[in-house]
Amino acid sequence: MNQQINNQLFAFTKQFTDSAFKAHSLALKGLEKVAELQLKALEQQTKVSAEFVAEVMETRDVNGLRGLWEKGSSLSRENAEHAVAVSQEVLAITQKTAESLNALVQEQRQAANDAVTAPVAAAAKKASAK
């Protein structure tokens, strides 16, 4: 009897650690995608801003400053639009990761139910055979 309990406990612990490892892996993959997306966005915004600053440094007259004013406004709007797009992509990645984790939890729950019902069914079958 003690051996049977130990075997079930060992099987449950192994299943739990496997599921925890899968969940950790899914979370890290999602985090990696989000970090990569944000780094690309930061790199692009830095490049565009550096180009704008270089253009500002080369401006010598009032007409050039007027043109920079319009370009700066346009640049701000484009950066805001890009930030919103990146945020939407991050949200989509997060949602996909959450759905994958939910599927993993459902799989774990089903496996736990199966692990509990199988010995009970075997014991009931053995009892009815006597």
C-alpha positions as CSV (number, residue, x, y, z in Angstrom):
1,M,0.0,0.0,0.0
2,N,2.8,2.4,0.9
3,Q,4.6,1.6,-2.3
4,Q,1.5,2.4,-4.4
5,I,1.1,5.8,-2.6
6,N,4.8,6.5,-3.3
7,N,4.5,5.6,-6.9
8,Q,1.4,7.9,-7.4
9,L,3.1,10.7,-5.5
10,F,6.2,10.3,-7.7
11,A,4.2,10.2,-10.9
12,F,2.2,13.3,-9.8
13,T,5.4,15.2,-8.9
14,K,7.0,14.3,-12.2
15,Q,4.0,15.4,-14.1
16,F,3.9,18.7,-12.1
17,T,7.6,19.5,-12.8
18,D,7.2,18.7,-16.5
19,S,4.2,21.1,-16.7
20,A,6.1,23.7,-14.7
21,F,9.0,23.4,-17.1
22,K,6.7,23.8,-20.1
23,A,5.0,26.8,-18.6
24,H,8.3,28.4,-17.8
25,S,9.5,27.8,-21.4
26,L,6.3,29.3,-22.9
27,A,6.6,32.4,-20.7
28,L,10.3,32.9,-21.6
29,K,9.5,32.5,-25.3
30,G,6.8,35.2,-25.0
31,L,9.1,37.4,-23.1
32,E,11.8,37.0,-25.7
33,K,9.4,38.0,-28.5
34,V,8.3,41.1,-26.6
35,A,11.8,42.1,-25.7
36,E,12.9,41.7,-29.4
37,L,9.9,43.7,-30.6
38,Q,10.6,46.5,-28.2
39,L,14.3,46.6,-28.9
40,K,13.6,46.9,-32.7
41,A,11.2,49.7,-32.0
42,L,13.7,51.5,-29.8
43,E,16.4,51.1,-32.4
44,Q,14.2,52.5,-35.1
45,Q,13.1,55.5,-33.0
46,T,16.7,56.2,-31.9
47,K,17.8,56.2,-35.6
48,V,15.1,58.5,-36.7
49,S,15.7,60.9,-33.8
50,A,19.4,61.0,-34.4
51,E,18.8,61.9,-38.0
52,F,16.5,64.6,-36.9
53,V,19.0,66.0,-34.4
54,A,21.7,66.0,-37.1
55,E,19.4,67.9,-39.4
56,V,18.7,70.4,-36.6
57,M,22.4,70.9,-36.2
58,E,22.8,71.8,-39.8
59,T,20.0,74.4,-39.9
60,R,21.4,77.9,-40.4
61,D,18.3,80.1,-41.1
62,V,14.7,80.8,-40.0
63,N,13.2,79.1,-43.0
64,G,15.1,75.9,-42.2
65,L,13.7,76.1,-38.7
66,R,10.2,76.4,-40.0
67,G,10.7,73.3,-42.0
68,L,12.1,71.5,-39.0
69,W,9.1,72.5,-37.0
70,E,6.8,70.7,-39.4
71,K,9.1,67.7,-39.7
72,G,9.4,67.5,-35.9
73,S,5.6,67.4,-35.6
74,S,5.4,64.8,-38.2
75,L,8.1,62.8,-36.5
76,S,6.3,63.0,-33.1
77,R,3.1,61.7,-34.7
78,E,4.8,58.8,-36.5
79,N,6.6,57.8,-33.3
80,A,3.3,57.8,-31.4
81,E,1.6,55.7,-34.1
82,H,4.5,53.3,-34.1
83,A,4.4,53.0,-30.3
84,V,0.7,52.2,-30.5
85,A,1.4,49.5,-33.2
86,V,4.2,48.0,-31.1
87,S,1.9,48.0,-28.0
88,Q,-0.8,46.1,-30.0
89,E,1.7,43.5,-31.1
90,V,3.0,43.1,-27.5
91,L,-0.6,42.6,-26.4
92,A,-1.2,40.0,-29.1
93,I,2.0,38.1,-28.1
94,T,0.9,38.3,-24.4
95,Q,-2.6,37.0,-25.3
96,K,-1.1,34.1,-27.3
97,T,1.2,33.2,-24.5
98,A,-1.7,33.3,-22.0
99,E,-3.8,31.0,-24.3
100,S,-0.9,28.5,-24.5
101,L,-0.5,28.5,-20.7
102,N,-4.3,28.0,-20.3
103,A,-4.1,25.0,-22.7
104,L,-1.2,23.6,-20.6
105,V,-3.3,24.0,-17.4
106,Q,-6.2,22.2,-19.0
107,E,-3.9,19.4,-20.1
108,Q,-2.5,19.2,-16.5
109,R,-6.1,19.1,-15.1
110,Q,-7.1,16.3,-17.4
111,A,-4.0,14.3,-16.6
112,A,-4.7,14.7,-12.9
113,N,-8.3,13.6,-13.3
114,D,-7.1,10.6,-15.3
115,A,-4.5,9.7,-12.7
116,V,-7.2,9.8,-10.0
117,T,-9.9,7.9,-11.8
118,A,-7.8,5.1,-13.2
119,P,-6.9,3.5,-9.8
120,V,-10.4,4.0,-8.5
121,A,-11.8,2.2,-11.6
122,A,-9.3,-0.6,-11.3
123,A,-10.2,-1.0,-7.6
124,A,-13.9,-1.0,-8.4
125,K,-13.3,-3.6,-11.1
126,K,-11.2,-5.8,-8.8
127,A,-13.9,-5.5,-6.0
128,S,-16.7,-6.5,-8.4
129,A,-14.7,-9.5,-9.6
130,K,-14.6,-11.0,-6.1
